[in-house]
Amino acid sequence: MMELIDIGIKNAIAIRIAGKITESDMELVFSEMKGKIRAYGDIVLYEQIDSFEGVELAGIVDKFKYLFEMGISGITRVAIVTDKQWLSKIVSLEDKLFKNMHMQCFPLEDREEAIAFLNSTD
């Protein structure tokens, strides 16, 4: 399940993930992303991962459809907030691969630091 949450940043897409991500979850989030990119140009992403049990195949298809249509150029910063250590390694690798996007992983207790990272311009 993916739930949209408010972190107080106008151009942010902020979600809380718990359990399995469904096709309807992905459709909702990608619809929000498209709208915010059209409204603000650039967006930032906040993902709080409380638990993760996988993604439905249809959700993965939706992700590729979104990437084909919109790309990732409108995303400038990504903050992943989780207690899953294995995600830190993936985020670090993705940060190196996607040069136009700054990505960082934060422990659950550093939620405010993650939001500050998304607000920064350096």
Disulfide bonds with the S-S distance in Angstrom:
none
